[in-house]
Amino acid sequence: WTSGISLGMSISVASTVVMALVLTEWHDLHTKIGHVAIGWTVVEDLLTVALLLLLPILFAPSGGNQGQSVGAVLGLAGFKIAGLVAVVVVSGKWVIPWALDHIAKTRSRELFTLSVLVLAVGTAVSAAKIFGVSMALGAFLAGLAVGRSEFSSRAAYDALPMRDAFAVLFFVSVGMLFDPRSLMQVPVIIALVLFVVVVIKPLAAMLTVRVLGEPKETAIPIGAAFSQVGEFSFILGTVALGLGIISDAGWNALVAASIISIALNPYIYRWARRS
């Protein structure tokens, strides 16, 4: 049960990168569909941070975390995230607009683009080192901070080439994790995990959106957008594998299902938009 729950939590997280690319292709990123889907994945990422902190406490070898309770860990995690959000809000309100304004006055496009990159990476690394949250969450909050400034449109335009480059690196890293022998060693587990990802999870998302009162024209594409797993899935899987919660077979099934589901996701979304 422990292994199954850990694997289930890992595949429940969708990739914001993949989802954003698919939504952008269909011009849905800035529509109701995109707002709900991307907002949903952000909440998933926030919950994943708590899970990453809980797993070592709950499943560490005996004696590894004596004196620590689940409540204390969650309280500390919430305090750190609240502190990070407060810092980002203050920075986004005053510090970042002031800095970008002075950089923009130099009329150097290269310097402005470099500054946006340094801001994103710097916030991500600081979030991980100081507040103990994931770098992905830190980078997301950096984007929120830049988005609050008057230079958000320019920053977004200049960041497009970097976004595409990092998206390619993400897919390359996923391919490097895959062991082709797992297709022969654990085909049943891979097929079951893939079925959950591309069928059960989209249906659950679609039904949830419908229960909340949205029309099926919105619910079906949102459900289809979740027919994949993402970067946080590998982070959770890696932690679970290191703690001995899941086996190599579970890890290989997670990687194989992620690659196949990411490849199928654009076609599933295309079918959902045309249906």
Helices and strands as residue ranges (DSSP letters): H 2-11, H 16-25, H 32-59, H 70-90, I 91-95, H 96-104, H 109-130, H 135-147, H 152-177, H 182-185, H 187-195, I 196-200, H 201-211, H 216-225, H 231-242, H 248-274
